[in-house]
Amino acid sequence: MKLLKDILYKVSIKQMVGNAQSQVSDLCFDSRKAVGGAAFIAVKGTQSDGHQFISQAIERGVEVIVCEDFPTDIRKGVTYVEVEDSAKALGLMADNFFDHPSSQLKLVGITGTNGKTTIATLLFQLFCALGYKTGLLSTVQNQINDVIIAATHTTPDPVALNRMLNDMVLSGCDYCFMEVSSHAVAQGRIEGLNFAGGVFSNLTHDHLDFHQTFAAYLKAKKKFFDSLDKTSFALTNIDDKNGLVMLQNTRAHQKTYALKNIADYHARIIENHFSGLLLNIDDQEVWFKMVGEFNAYNLLAVYSTALLLDQDKSKVLTTLSRLSGAEGRFDYITSPNGIIGIVDYAHTPDAVQNVLSTVHDIRKGIEQVITIIGCGGDRDKTKRPVMAQVACDWSDKVILTSDNPRSEDPVTIIRDMEAGVTPVNKRKALSITDRKEAIRTACHLAKPGDIIVLAGKGHEKYQEVKGVKFEFDDKKILSELLNLMS
């Protein structure tokens, strides 16, 4: 239990009606989960407005309401707090309620369009291997040392986030590595958190369904770095054209990494094979198990972050060379008859091009590259034709199929993608709505030595159709079909 006045520390309050000494046992922003003793924070979201559910929360026993606009019906015995911004207040209150857990360990946030999950996962694996108790908050999964917790969002809501950080503190964690999504920044989910550092990977076309414009998307990423304090570090990829933008207003200690420009931390690709990468990293040659230029950037970001956290260079490189990264990121399968399968989470035009250009650089030149690709429903529609065009430009054959159609008609999504197939590429593209049938067709088309790239879902073990999640594992299905047809 906490006093209301204590969990309102740093919250911008306009007025209060009731008792600031009220005891609060929990925080909630979903009226369906409201219980007696909890404080209900009415947040104006993209789908619904919490202010519409204040009465419902009170009926469930809530006696503290935090909102931006007082309801017309002020109930006796209920404390009302009017604030400037409910979403920001929720983040600050969650930090206060759980005794500032992010200040009790070293929290590093990773943001960017591509690479967040791989960088965060590698950092988690690295620091665990170096002997530290460590936490992870990522798209694939959340983890506290050896305990795995299912992830529902790239960045959890403020209450779940601070509760998990508090669990990490109670478990003795020294570090936590966390993906910071642009949605989380824009919606105030990271308000109140104390970051030891921030890492920027890159910025390309994504999430315009939410942000509307690329400028707004960029602004959300930059806002994270603007919020870092002078005791933190801000590490950015200066090979990305927006890399230095992230540093423009930050008070944090600024550091850079790059493959192509002069930077504080630099690497160069010496060899690139399906079996791994040989990098010259800060004048030392090291073999890594990961593949492609995009992973060279990810590895360099991890190495740079570790050094900024005062780790030993030789130990970092030795340990990092043994790690394999996040599930569903350039996962490599070989069938008995020599067909190569690659499963990757690539779901943006740039990510698709990264994977396919890597395959192009490594292939011997006589193999076919067969790409299976879809686009998610209820998400940014403008990238659909672009992704199809990229897939066609970098592949010998392309099968357009379903990803997670969600509430949309999968046929409509595929039609949107087909708009990006140029006349010259029409001969190499076909559309198959059923994803499993698309994978089966690719396996039938492939000959020994050919490469099948299965893009979009990566680590996911489901396909979401009309609000229902059905079991669907890209890697498992591709492996089974390749073995069956060998």
BELGI-V399470 format. One record per residue. PHI is phi in whole degrees, 0 to 359 (* if undefined). PSI is psi in whole degrees, 0 to 359 (none if undefined). D_FIRST is the distance of its C-alpha to the first C-alpha in Angstrom with 1 decimal. Layout:
BEGIN
PHI:PSI:D_FIRST  PHI:PSI:D_FIRST
END
This chain:
BEGIN
*:140:0.0  229:150:3.8  286:141:6.9  304:318:9.4  299:329:12.1  285:323:10.7  277:356:10.4  266:7:13.8  304:128:15.5  76:358:19.0  281:135:18.8  280:105:22.1  258:132:21.4  270:317:24.4  196:161:23.2  221:141:20.3  235:117:20.6  126:209:18.0  246:114:15.2  289:347:13.7  270:7:11.4  302:142:9.7  273:134:6.0  239:125:5.4  262:344:4.5  194:167:7.6  240:141:10.7  212:152:14.2  232:3:17.7  247:111:19.6  300:336:19.7  291:340:20.9  255:7:17.7  291:140:15.6  222:162:13.6  301:136:12.1  96:343:8.6  276:157:9.4  261:134:11.1  257:123:14.8  256:117:16.8  274:105:20.5  256:137:22.5  274:104:26.3  262:182:27.4  283:331:30.9  261:325:31.0  209:166:29.0  248:117:27.2  302:338:23.6  297:335:24.6  287:348:26.7  244:15:23.9  298:314:21.7  300:319:23.1  297:319:22.5  295:318:18.8  296:320:18.6  296:336:20.8  270:7:18.3  108:0:15.7  290:137:14.0  240:3:13.7  229:123:13.3  241:127:16.3  247:125:17.2  207:168:20.9  270:336:24.2  223:125:26.1  297:140:25.0  290:160:26.1  291:332:29.0  261:97:27.2  272:115:24.5  273:140:22.8  292:139:22.0  87:357:18.4  251:135:17.2  267:129:16.2  246:132:18.3  238:118:18.3  265:126:21.7  238:165:21.9  292:317:25.0  215:110:24.0  295:321:21.3  296:316:21.9  294:319:21.6  299:320:18.5  299:316:16.9  297:314:17.9  294:319:16.7  294:322:13.3  295:319:13.0  298:316:14.3  293:317:11.9  299:322:8.8  263:20:10.4  61:43:11.8  54:58:15.2  297:329:16.5  292:342:19.9  273:352:20.6  259:4:20.2  213:176:23.1  264:109:26.2  259:124:25.7  243:127:29.1  258:137:29.5  243:126:32.7  227:164:34.1  141:173:37.5  282:307:39.3  242:149:40.5  98:347:39.6  304:311:35.8  295:316:35.2  296:315:38.0  296:312:37.0  297:317:33.3  293:317:34.4  297:320:37.1  297:317:34.9  300:311:32.4  298:318:35.4  298:310:37.0  289:328:34.1  297:315:33.4  293:333:37.2  280:358:37.1  101:10:34.7  264:149:31.4  281:128:28.1  220:148:27.6  245:156:25.7  224:134:27.4  233:106:26.4  216:173:29.6  297:321:31.4  287:310:32.7  195:160:29.6  257:150:26.4  210:139:26.5  238:103:24.7  55:244:27.6  269:355:29.4  270:121:26.7  262:133:27.7  237:128:25.4  302:141:27.2  257:134:27.3  253:335:27.4  224:155:27.7  304:313:29.2  237:120:26.0  295:170:22.8  293:161:20.7  302:323:18.1  291:310:15.0  298:321:17.1  296:309:18.7  291:327:15.8  297:318:14.3  291:319:17.8  298:322:18.3  296:320:15.2  298:324:16.9  294:317:20.0  299:314:18.7  296:335:17.5  271:3:21.0  84:19:22.7  294:138:24.1  269:328:26.2  225:156:27.0  219:133:26.0  247:127:28.7  224:130:27.8  288:134:30.0  244:107:29.4  277:158:31.0  295:326:32.4  301:316:30.5  298:320:27.2  293:311:28.4  297:327:29.7  266:6:26.6  75:19:24.3  290:339:22.5  256:8:22.9  302:137:21.8  88:347:19.8  282:146:21.1  252:109:23.1  264:133:26.3  285:337:28.6  188:163:31.3  229:144:32.6  235:132:35.6  248:129:37.8  265:301:40.2  188:172:42.2  218:118:42.3  222:183:44.4  299:117:44.5  188:158:41.4  58:26:38.7  286:347:40.9  297:327:39.9  269:311:36.5  275:343:37.6  75:314:41.0  231:155:42.8  296:326:43.1  298:320:42.5  291:323:39.0  297:314:38.3  299:317:39.5  299:322:37.4  295:318:34.2  297:316:35.0  294:326:36.0  302:326:32.9  299:314:31.0  288:326:33.5  298:332:33.4  275:349:29.7  291:145:30.2  264:178:30.3  289:348:33.1  272:353:31.7  266:172:31.7  245:150:34.8  237:112:36.2  251:126:38.6  226:150:40.8  276:107:43.7  275:358:46.6  285:339:48.9  278:137:46.9  296:341:48.2  258:5:44.7  301:313:43.6  285:337:44.4  301:322:42.9  299:334:39.4  266:355:40.1  301:321:41.5  239:8:38.6  284:145:36.2  270:354:35.4  287:163:35.0  290:120:37.7  268:131:40.1  222:153:41.7  231:155:43.9  223:155:45.3  192:158:48.3  257:333:51.1  245:343:53.6  240:164:53.0  291:130:52.7  209:169:49.1  297:325:47.1  233:127:46.8  227:147:49.7  219:159:50.9  222:135:54.1  280:124:54.8  262:313:57.8  222:146:57.7  221:112:55.9  230:168:56.4  298:337:54.6  274:348:53.9  154:188:52.1  237:139:52.5  253:117:54.3  244:144:52.8  264:109:53.9  241:113:50.6  49:50:51.0  67:23:54.5  229:128:53.6  276:127:54.6  221:138:52.0  265:129:52.2  242:153:49.1  282:349:48.6  268:163:47.5  236:142:50.0  97:156:50.9  299:320:50.6  299:326:47.2  282:335:45.9  298:319:47.7  296:315:45.5  299:315:42.4  297:320:43.5  293:322:44.3  297:319:40.9  294:313:39.2  302:312:41.7  298:316:41.2  298:318:37.4  298:319:37.7  292:325:40.0  291:340:37.8  263:21:35.1  67:32:37.7  270:157:38.8  286:129:42.4  303:310:44.8  293:321:46.9  294:320:44.0  298:310:42.4  295:318:45.7  297:314:46.5  290:317:43.2  297:328:43.1  293:343:46.6  266:351:45.4  270:158:42.6  238:2:43.1  84:197:40.3  273:150:38.4  298:142:39.4  77:14:41.5  244:105:42.7  51:45:46.5  292:130:46.3  250:127:49.9  233:139:51.8  236:127:55.5  277:164:57.4  303:330:60.3  263:14:62.8  91:7:61.4  285:135:59.5  260:131:56.4  246:136:53.2  233:121:50.5  253:126:47.1  216:147:45.0  285:0:42.0  313:117:44.2  222:21:43.4  230:157:44.5  305:317:48.2  293:318:47.8  295:320:46.1  298:316:48.8  295:322:51.4  302:312:49.9  294:312:50.1  289:326:53.6  291:327:55.0  295:315:53.9  300:317:55.7  299:320:58.7  291:329:58.8  268:328:58.8  301:156:61.0  278:341:64.6  115:344:65.8  257:348:67.4  279:153:64.3  276:143:62.9  251:116:59.3  250:117:58.0  251:131:54.7  252:124:52.5  211:144:50.1  221:180:48.1  228:144:45.6  290:144:42.2  282:159:42.1  60:28:40.0  228:181:40.1  311:110:42.4  282:338:45.8  291:338:47.7  275:350:47.4  299:305:49.0  296:328:52.7  294:318:52.0  295:320:50.6  296:319:53.6  296:316:56.0  299:315:54.5  300:316:54.6  293:320:58.2  296:331:59.3  251:8:58.1  230:161:59.0  274:327:62.2  219:144:60.7  227:134:57.5  245:115:56.0  274:130:53.7  213:188:51.2  279:147:47.8  252:251:44.5  251:94:41.5  294:340:43.0  53:236:39.8  272:354:40.9  274:158:44.1  286:121:47.6  301:329:48.3  296:320:51.9  296:319:51.0  298:315:49.0  296:322:52.0  299:320:54.4  299:321:52.3  291:320:52.7  300:335:56.4  297:339:57.0  268:358:56.5  273:109:59.2  290:160:62.3  307:322:65.8  290:337:66.6  264:354:63.5  300:328:64.0  293:337:66.1  260:357:63.4  248:141:60.5  220:159:59.8  241:128:57.0  226:113:55.5  296:316:52.5  287:118:51.5  296:318:49.7  295:321:50.8  294:325:54.4  297:317:54.3  295:317:53.3  299:317:56.1  298:317:58.6  299:320:57.8  295:323:58.4  292:323:61.7  286:334:62.8  284:141:61.9  249:163:64.7  310:131:64.4  95:342:63.1  290:163:61.4  238:123:57.8  256:122:55.4  253:119:52.4  251:104:49.6  253:152:47.3  118:316:44.1  252:333:41.7  54:248:41.7  284:344:38.8  298:142:37.8  248:23:38.4  210:166:38.7  231:127:40.6  263:118:39.0  229:122:41.3  52:42:40.6  82:0:36.8  247:133:37.5  263:116:37.1  261:147:40.1  298:126:40.5  199:116:42.5  237:105:42.9  308:311:45.4  294:318:46.1  296:314:46.5  294:315:48.8  297:317:50.9  299:314:51.3  297:316:52.4  290:322:54.9  295:318:56.4  292:323:57.0  294:325:58.4  266:0:60.8  283:none:62.0
END
